[in-house]
Amino acid sequence: MAVEPREGPEGSVFRFRGRNWRQNGRVRVNFGVYCRPGDVCIDILYTALLKTDGRGRFVFRLRAGQKQASDDKHGIRSGGRPTFLQRVGRPGHRRTIGRSPRYRVILPG
């Protein structure tokens, strides 16, 4: 997994690039509501399903901050700390692999 940028100010869009996942398979992304450190937030889990291409790649974009008007048009979600999960293996020998890439949100002031 790669994240671009590795760090950015609150409101930045982070691009998560997955490689070497199961080809033409589904990847589930779990992420929460974006919450600034020290704030009280509700515990909601959002889930998105992605499909990898024929080379096992995907791209997921997530805004670390409040949703903007054009985010839906550009396929950008709003939230924090995504975890990417995929089921692999043959029936009877299945397991779930997961990745939680590291990135940093820089808060103002």
C-alpha positions as a Markdown table, in Angstrom:
| # | Residue | x | y | z |
|---|---|---|---|---|
| 1 | Met | 0.0 | 0.0 | 0.0 |
| 2 | Ala | 1.2 | 3.5 | -0.8 |
| 3 | Val | -0.3 | 6.8 | 0.5 |
| 4 | Glu | 0.1 | 10.1 | -1.2 |
| 5 | Pro | 0.8 | 12.5 | 0.4 |
| 6 | Arg | 2.3 | 10.9 | 3.5 |
| 7 | Glu | 1.2 | 13.9 | 5.5 |
| 8 | Gly | -0.9 | 16.9 | 4.8 |
| 9 | Pro | -3.1 | 19.6 | 6.4 |
| 10 | Glu | -6.6 | 19.0 | 7.7 |
| 11 | Gly | -8.9 | 18.9 | 4.7 |
| 12 | Ser | -6.3 | 17.2 | 2.4 |
| 13 | Val | -7.3 | 14.3 | 0.1 |
| 14 | Phe | -5.1 | 11.3 | 0.6 |
| 15 | Arg | -4.8 | 8.8 | -2.2 |
| 16 | Phe | -4.3 | 5.1 | -1.2 |
| 17 | Arg | -2.9 | 2.9 | -4.0 |
| 18 | Gly | -3.2 | -0.8 | -3.6 |
| 19 | Arg | -1.0 | -3.2 | -5.5 |
| 20 | Asn | -0.5 | -7.0 | -5.5 |
| 21 | Trp | -4.0 | -7.7 | -4.2 |
| 22 | Arg | -6.0 | -10.6 | -5.7 |
| 23 | Gln | -6.8 | -9.8 | -9.3 |
| 24 | Asn | -10.4 | -8.8 | -10.3 |
| 25 | Gly | -11.4 | -9.3 | -6.6 |
| 26 | Arg | -13.2 | -7.2 | -4.0 |
| 27 | Val | -11.5 | -5.2 | -1.4 |
| 28 | Arg | -13.5 | -3.9 | 1.6 |
| 29 | Val | -12.5 | -0.5 | 3.1 |
| 30 | Asn | -13.6 | 0.3 | 6.6 |
| 31 | Phe | -13.2 | 3.8 | 7.8 |
| 32 | Gly | -14.6 | 6.0 | 10.5 |
| 33 | Val | -15.9 | 9.6 | 10.8 |
| 34 | Tyr | -13.2 | 12.1 | 10.6 |
| 35 | Cys | -12.6 | 13.4 | 14.2 |
| 36 | Arg | -10.0 | 15.9 | 15.3 |
| 37 | Pro | -7.8 | 14.8 | 18.3 |
| 38 | Gly | -9.5 | 15.8 | 21.6 |
| 39 | Asp | -13.0 | 16.1 | 20.1 |
| 40 | Val | -15.8 | 13.9 | 21.1 |
| 41 | Cys | -17.1 | 12.0 | 18.0 |
| 42 | Ile | -19.8 | 9.4 | 17.3 |
| 43 | Asp | -18.6 | 5.9 | 16.6 |
| 44 | Ile | -19.8 | 5.2 | 13.0 |
| 45 | Leu | -18.1 | 2.7 | 10.7 |
| 46 | Tyr | -18.4 | 3.3 | 7.0 |
| 47 | Thr | -17.7 | 0.6 | 4.5 |
| 48 | Ala | -16.9 | 0.8 | 0.8 |
| 49 | Leu | -16.3 | -2.0 | -1.7 |
| 50 | Leu | -13.6 | -1.6 | -4.3 |
| 51 | Lys | -12.8 | -3.9 | -7.2 |
| 52 | Thr | -9.2 | -4.6 | -8.2 |
| 53 | Asp | -8.2 | -4.5 | -11.8 |
| 54 | Gly | -6.6 | -7.3 | -13.8 |
| 55 | Arg | -3.2 | -6.5 | -12.2 |
| 56 | Gly | -4.5 | -6.5 | -8.6 |
| 57 | Arg | -4.5 | -2.7 | -8.2 |
| 58 | Phe | -7.0 | -0.1 | -7.0 |
| 59 | Val | -7.1 | 3.6 | -5.9 |
| 60 | Phe | -9.1 | 5.0 | -3.0 |
| 61 | Arg | -9.3 | 8.7 | -2.1 |
| 62 | Leu | -10.2 | 9.9 | 1.4 |
| 63 | Arg | -10.5 | 13.5 | 2.6 |
| 64 | Ala | -9.2 | 14.0 | 6.2 |
| 65 | Gly | -11.8 | 16.6 | 7.1 |
| 66 | Gln | -15.3 | 17.9 | 6.3 |
| 67 | Lys | -16.9 | 16.8 | 3.0 |
| 68 | Gln | -16.7 | 19.3 | 0.1 |
| 69 | Ala | -19.4 | 19.9 | -2.4 |
| 70 | Ser | -17.6 | 18.3 | -5.4 |
| 71 | Asp | -16.3 | 15.2 | -3.5 |
| 72 | Asp | -19.1 | 12.9 | -4.7 |
| 73 | Lys | -18.5 | 13.9 | -8.3 |
| 74 | His | -14.8 | 13.0 | -8.0 |
| 75 | Gly | -15.2 | 9.8 | -6.0 |
| 76 | Ile | -13.8 | 11.2 | -2.8 |
| 77 | Arg | -15.0 | 9.9 | 0.6 |
| 78 | Ser | -14.6 | 11.8 | 3.9 |
| 79 | Gly | -13.4 | 10.1 | 7.0 |
| 80 | Gly | -10.4 | 8.8 | 8.8 |
| 81 | Arg | -8.1 | 5.8 | 9.4 |
| 82 | Pro | -9.1 | 3.3 | 6.6 |
| 83 | Thr | -8.4 | -0.4 | 6.8 |
| 84 | Phe | -8.4 | -2.4 | 3.6 |
| 85 | Leu | -9.5 | -6.1 | 3.8 |
| 86 | Gln | -9.7 | -8.9 | 1.2 |
| 87 | Arg | -10.6 | -12.6 | 1.5 |
| 88 | Val | -8.1 | -14.9 | -0.1 |
| 89 | Gly | -7.6 | -18.6 | -0.5 |
| 90 | Arg | -9.6 | -21.7 | -1.5 |
| 91 | Pro | -12.8 | -22.7 | 0.2 |
| 92 | Gly | -11.9 | -24.4 | 3.5 |
| 93 | His | -8.6 | -22.5 | 3.6 |
| 94 | Arg | -9.8 | -18.9 | 3.4 |
| 95 | Arg | -8.3 | -16.1 | 5.4 |
| 96 | Thr | -8.6 | -12.3 | 5.5 |
| 97 | Ile | -5.7 | -10.1 | 4.8 |
| 98 | Gly | -5.7 | -6.5 | 5.9 |
| 99 | Arg | -3.7 | -3.3 | 5.6 |
| 100 | Ser | -3.9 | 0.0 | 7.5 |
| 101 | Pro | -1.6 | 2.4 | 5.9 |
| 102 | Arg | 0.1 | 5.2 | 7.9 |
| 103 | Tyr | -0.3 | 8.8 | 7.1 |
| 104 | Arg | -0.4 | 12.0 | 9.2 |
| 105 | Val | -2.9 | 14.9 | 9.3 |
| 106 | Ile | -1.4 | 18.2 | 10.3 |
| 107 | Leu | -3.8 | 20.3 | 12.4 |
| 108 | Pro | -3.8 | 24.1 | 12.1 |
| 109 | Gly | -2.2 | 26.3 | 14.8 |
